[in-house]
Each structure stands twice: as C-alpha cells, then as structure tokens.
Amino acid sequence: MSSPQQHLSPDDMSMIVRVHAAVCEERGFAPKGEEGLRLASQLVHEFQRGVTTEQELIEAFTGRRIMMPTESLGT
C-alpha cells in the first residue's frame, strides 16, 4: 500500500472502493449521491492521513470492528 500523502495505487483504490461500497450499503447511502460522494472524499482523505487498511477505514466510518479473513477466532 502507498504511504500517506502519496498517489494512491490501483490496489489502494480498489480497497477504498470496497470500503465505500460497504459503508454506503450499511448507511443506506446512494454511492453516487451527495452522501456517497462526500464519503468517497472522506475515505481518500483519511487514507492519505494514515488510515490505510480496509479494517481501519471501515472501523473509522462505521464504528464497528470487522473480522478479517486472516484472523482466527481463538487468538
């Protein structure tokens, strides 16, 4: 992933698009509506400030922690 304040790589953009879709769905935002566009801008801004993982971004915008596929239940 890119470091903060640099151009976003294609992988970074793909991750941000996934987070955007998930948060829009959870909040009932139209992805291309006013709220969805504002969210997209905020996601990029937070990414550039250093919130660079999918989990961190989802937590920042939904207030909930998600379990990533690489995490196990017992650890």
C-alpha positions in Angstrom: 0.0 0.0 0.0 1.1 3.6 -0.5 2.4 5.7 2.3 0.3 8.7 3.4 0.3 11.8 1.2 1.4 9.9 -1.9 -0.6 8.9 -5.0 -3.0 6.1 -4.5 -2.0 2.8 -6.2 -4.6 0.7 -8.1 -4.6 -1.6 -5.1 -5.3 1.3 -2.7 -8.1 2.5 -4.9 -9.7 -1.0 -5.1 -9.6 -1.2 -1.3 -11.2 2.2 -0.9 -13.9 1.3 -3.5 -14.7 -1.9 -1.4 -14.9 0.2 1.8 -17.0 2.8 0.1 -19.5 0.2 -1.1 -19.7 -1.5 2.3 -20.2 1.8 4.2 -22.7 3.1 1.7 -24.7 -0.1 2.0 -24.6 -0.1 5.7 -25.7 3.6 6.0 -28.2 3.5 3.1 -26.3 6.0 1.0 -26.6 6.1 -2.8 -22.9 5.6 -3.8 -23.1 8.3 -6.5 -25.5 10.5 -4.5 -24.4 13.5 -2.4 -23.7 11.5 0.8 -21.9 8.8 -1.2 -19.6 11.3 -2.9 -18.9 13.0 0.4 -18.0 9.7 1.9 -15.6 8.9 -1.0 -13.8 12.2 -0.5 -13.6 11.5 3.3 -12.2 8.0 2.7 -9.4 9.2 0.4 -8.6 12.0 2.9 -8.4 9.5 5.8 -6.3 7.2 3.8 -3.9 10.0 3.0 -3.7 10.9 6.7 -2.5 7.4 7.5 -5.6 5.2 8.0 -4.5 2.8 5.3 -6.1 -0.6 6.0 -9.5 -1.8 5.0 -10.3 -2.7 8.6 -9.2 0.7 10.0 -11.3 2.6 7.4 -14.4 0.5 8.0 -14.0 1.0 11.8 -13.5 4.7 11.3 -16.6 5.1 9.2 -19.0 2.6 10.9 -17.8 2.5 14.4 -17.6 -1.3 14.3 -14.7 -3.7 14.1 -14.8 -6.3 11.4 -13.0 -9.7 11.5 -10.7 -10.1 8.6 -10.4 -13.5 6.9 -6.8 -13.8 8.1 -7.8 -13.5 11.8 -8.6 -16.6 13.8 -11.3 -16.7 16.5 -9.1 -18.1 19.2 -6.2 -15.6 19.1 
